């Protein structure tokens, strides 16, 4: 259920789960000071964690070493602060079929006209996740941000990509790419695994994100019925979450 105000909450919340890019910050950028301040205030009242598409060290450093538990890579990796130090406490890995990814994604580039790109054509992450970078892994951040802000360009390819990669969840990731993760990894199921391990029920959880449309990184939260707040402009996050304080 989408939450707009405190009256929408059917149950008091104890666990707040945040997406990062587009929710707390611009893509791969540091949080504005106002967002960092409200995160600190919420941290005093609730258990607050990050749930991201990127790896935990990237999220931790992007947050300027903010001390927080991180569910990363859609649930393939988890980090926590142990005695004041950032630690990876779980890391799942898989082995993708690199030849199939390369051949299939080159076919898609040719078919849809994405043959001009900067840097890598694909990114094979240590976890086994794969990123298909339409304008290349080496493209400038400012170019990535303006490439497909409403995701309309990537939605043209989405159904075909899903059919070509039936063993993966396909996410319209970041601002110019597609992310591929094994079927069992998504933000909803990863949050519920964390909740079970730490003593929270689903009714006590609130997710805060920006990307709930089909194919979005936060889509499983909406589809599977977890309460959520949608942030449409990360610079307006403090006023959107004021009802939680």
N, C-alpha and C positions, 0 to 999 in steps of 0.2 A: 504494500500500500504506500502510495506517495504521501509524505507528511508535509504539511505547510505550516502548522502552528501547534502549540501545545495541546489544544483541544482535540487534535487528531490522534493523539497518543492513547491507545487503549490500555497500555501497561507502562509503568515507569521503566525507563531505560537505564542499563548499567554498563553496557559495552557499546562504544561508538567506533565505527570502522570507517576510515577515510581512504578514498582514492587521492592521488597526488596531482598529476598533470590535468589541468583544466578544472580542478576542484579547489586545490589549495594554491596552485601556482600556474603560470604559463608553462607550456611544454618544455621540459628539461631545464627549467629556470628555478631560482631560489624563491621561496615564499615571500610575498610582501610582508612587511613588519606587522601590519594589522592582522593578517591571517595567523602569523606566528603567535601573536598575543592572545587571540581567542582560543587557539589550540592549547595554550598554557592554562587558560581559565577553565576550559572544559576538562583538561587533564586533572584538575583538582577535584572535580565532581564525579567524573566517570573514569572507567578504564578506556583509554583511547589507543587504538592501534592503526597502523597503515596496512592497506591491502592493495598491492600494485601489480602492474603488468611487468615492470622492469625488475632487475635483480636487486637484492637487498642493499649491497654496498652503494649502488647508484642512487637508490632512494634515500639512504642515510646521508650520503654526501650532498645530494641535492637539497636536503632539509638542513644542511649546515650542521650535521652531527646532532640533531635533536634526539634526545634519548627516548626511544619508543620501540615497542615490538613491531616487527614488520613481517607480514605475509607477502612474499614476493613471487614473481613468475607465475601468477595466477594460482599459487599454492604449491609450487614445486620446491620452494625454498622458504625458510623461516629464520629470522634473526631475533635476538633479544639482548638486552643490556644485562650482563653478568658481572657483578662487582664493579659496576660503573664502566665496563668495557663492552664495545660492540662485538657480538659473537654470532656466527652462523651456527644454529643449533639443529637444523635439519636441511638436507639438500637431496632432492630426488633428481635422477638423471635418466635420460632415454637416449637411444641412438636413432636419429632420423635417417631415412633413406635419401642420402644426399644426391645421388644420381637422379632419382625420381623428382626431387624438388627442383634441381637445376633444369632438367629437361622440360618439366611441366611449366615452370615459371618463365622460361624463355619462350615457350609456345604462347603463353598469355601475353608476354611483352609484344611479340610480333602481332598477335591478333588484335590487341587493343591500342597499339601505337606507342608503347612506353619503352622504346629502344634507345632513347637518349637519357642517360643517367650519370650521376657523379659518384665515384667510389664503387663499393660492392653492389652486386646485383641481388644477393641474398646475404643474410647474416645467420650463421649457425652458432647459436649460443652454447656455452658449456653445459647448460641444463638439458640441451636437446631441443629446446624451443627454437623456432625458425621465424625470421622476419623477412618478408618480401617487400623490399623498399622500392616503390614505384619510381621515385626520382633519385634513388641511390643512397647508400648508407653515408656517403660523404657530402651530401647536400647540406647547405647552410641551414641552421635552425630557422632563420627568418623565411627561407624559401619553403621549408617544410610546413611552417605554420599557415602560410597563405595558400598552399597547394589545394587543399580540400577541406576547408573549415566546416562545411555542412555534411561532409561524407558522401555527397551525391556522386562524385566521380568514381569512388570506390564501390558504391552500391551497384553500379553497372556490372562489375565483375563478380560481385559477392556470391550469387547463387551458383555460378559456374565453378568458382574456386571451391565452394563447399562440396560440390559433387565430385570434384577431382581429388579431394582429400578427405574421404569419408571417415578415416580413423582419427581425425583431428577436430578440435574446436577451432574455427577460424574467426579471428577477431579483426574488426576494422580498427586497427591499432594506431596509437599515436596520432599524427596529423597527415601522414602520407604513405602509410604502409599497411600490410596485413600481418598479424601475428598468428602463428600456429602452435597449439599446445595439444598434448594427448587428451583424448576425450574426457578423462576423469578430472581434469584440472580446470576449475572456474572459481570465481570469487565467492559465490554462494556456498558451494560445498567446502571450500577451504575455510571460510569463516565458521561454518558449523563444526568442522573438525576442531578448530581452535576453541570454540565455545564449549564443546564437550569436554575438552581437556582442562578447561579452566573454570568450569562450573556456571556457565551462562545458558539460559534457555533462549530460543529464537525470539520469544516475545520481549526479551530484555535487550535486544540488539537493534541498533539503528545504523544504517549505512548512509554515508554522505558521498555522492559522486556526481558525475556530469554526463555519463555516456550510457544511457539505459536503452537506447534503440536497438533493434535487432542487429546483431553483429557487434554491438558495442561492448567494451570491456566490462561494463557493469550490468550487462543485460540479464545475466542469470539471476541477479538479485531481484530484479523486477519480475521476471518470468516465474520464479519459484516462490514469490510472495513475501519476501522479507520487507519490513518497513524501511523506507528510504527517503532522503531529501535530495532533490535534484538541484544542482548548482549550475545555472546557465551562464553566469559570469563570475569568475573566481574573485574579482575585485569587490563583489557584493557579498562575499561569504559571511563576514561578520554580522551584517544585518539579517541575512537569511537564517542564521543559527542563534540569534539573540534569544529566541524563546526557550532554548535549552539551558540558559544560565540562571 
